Amino acid sequence: MQRIGGQVRSDFGHVVGWDYTAAFTVARALGVPEVAVAEFLPWIEAEMVKGRAARREAEDELPEMGG
Protein backbone atom coordinates (compact mmCIF):
# COMPACT_ATOMS: atom_id res chain seq x y z
CA MET A 1 0.00 0.00 0.00
CA GLN A 2 2.99 2.28 0.37
CA ARG A 3 3.33 2.42 -3.41
CA ILE A 4 -0.05 4.12 -3.75
CA GLY A 5 0.15 6.17 -0.56
CA GLY A 6 0.24 9.46 -2.45
CA GLN A 7 -2.61 8.54 -4.79
CA VAL A 8 -5.54 9.62 -2.66
CA ARG A 9 -8.98 11.11 -3.11
CA SER A 10 -9.68 14.04 -0.84
CA ASP A 11 -12.55 16.30 0.08
CA PHE A 12 -11.96 19.70 1.67
CA GLY A 13 -8.40 18.67 2.52
CA HIS A 14 -9.37 15.39 4.18
CA VAL A 15 -8.39 12.03 2.73
CA VAL A 16 -11.48 10.00 1.85
CA GLY A 17 -9.85 7.09 0.04
CA TRP A 18 -7.37 5.89 -2.53
CA ASP A 19 -7.44 6.42 -6.25
CA TYR A 20 -8.54 2.96 -7.38
CA THR A 21 -7.38 3.49 -10.95
CA ALA A 22 -3.86 4.08 -9.68
CA ALA A 23 -4.14 1.15 -7.26
CA PHE A 24 -5.15 -1.27 -10.00
CA THR A 25 -2.43 0.05 -12.31
CA VAL A 26 0.26 -0.47 -9.68
CA ALA A 27 -1.14 -3.90 -8.77
CA ARG A 28 -1.12 -4.95 -12.42
CA ALA A 29 2.49 -3.79 -12.79
CA LEU A 30 3.46 -5.82 -9.72
CA GLY A 31 1.64 -8.90 -10.91
CA VAL A 32 -0.97 -8.79 -8.15
CA PRO A 33 -4.23 -10.42 -9.28
CA GLU A 34 -6.95 -7.82 -9.77
CA VAL A 35 -9.42 -9.99 -7.91
CA ALA A 36 -7.19 -9.70 -4.81
CA VAL A 37 -7.08 -5.92 -5.12
CA ALA A 38 -10.85 -5.75 -5.56
CA GLU A 39 -11.38 -7.98 -2.55
CA PHE A 40 -8.93 -6.49 -0.07
CA LEU A 41 -8.39 -2.84 -1.03
CA PRO A 42 -11.76 -1.59 0.31
CA TRP A 43 -11.02 -3.10 3.73
CA ILE A 44 -7.50 -1.69 3.83
CA GLU A 45 -8.73 1.68 2.57
CA ALA A 46 -11.38 1.89 5.30
CA GLU A 47 -8.76 1.31 8.00
CA MET A 48 -6.46 3.91 6.46
CA VAL A 49 -9.25 6.50 6.39
CA LYS A 50 -10.21 5.72 10.01
CA GLY A 51 -6.58 6.02 11.10
CA ARG A 52 -6.13 9.35 9.36
CA ALA A 53 -9.36 10.67 10.89
CA ALA A 54 -8.25 9.58 14.37
CA ARG A 55 -4.86 11.25 13.89
CA ARG A 56 -6.56 14.44 12.66
CA GLU A 57 -8.84 14.48 15.72
CA ALA A 58 -5.88 13.96 18.04
CA GLU A 59 -4.02 16.83 16.39
CA ASP A 60 -7.10 19.05 16.72
CA GLU A 61 -7.17 18.36 20.46
CA LEU A 62 -3.59 19.50 21.03
CA PRO A 63 -3.28 22.84 22.81
CA GLU A 64 -2.17 25.66 20.56
CA MET A 65 1.41 26.75 20.94
CA GLY A 66 1.94 30.41 20.51
CA GLY A 67 3.18 33.57 21.98
N, C-alpha and C positions, 0 to 999 in steps of 0.2 A: 504494500500500500504506500510505501514511501515514494515509489516512482511516480505516483499520481497525486502526491500530497499537495502540489501547487495548482492542480486542476480542479478547482472548486466552483460551485455555484453559490452566489451570495445574494442577500437581500438586505438592503440598508446597512451594509458593512458587516453583516453576520453570516457566517458560513451555514448554508442549509443543505449541503450535500456535495457529492463529487460530480464531475462532468463524466457521464457514463460513456459518451463517445470516446473520450480520451482513455478511459479505463479499459474499454474493449480493445482499443487500438494497441495499447501497451500490452495487454494480456495476449493478444494475437501475436505480437512481436516476440513475446517470451515463450510462446508455445503453450500457454495456459488454455485449456478447453473453455470455450465460451459458455458452455452450460455451467461450469464451475463458477465463473464470474457472475452469471445471472442468478445463481443460487445463493452465493455467499456475500456478494458485494452489498446488497441492501442491509443485511444484518451488521456487517462491519461499518457501513456508512452511518447507520443509526447510532451505534456506539460512539463513533467519532463526533457526531453532531452533539450528542448528550455530553460528552467530555468537554467539548469546546464551550458549550453553554454553561456548564458547571464552573469552568475556569473563568469565564467572563463574569459570572455572578460573584465569584470569590474576589476577583479584581475590583469589582464595583463596591464591595464591602470594605475594602482597605481604606483607612483614614487618609485624607489628602495631606500630602507633604507640601508645605509652602511656607513662605515667609511672612 
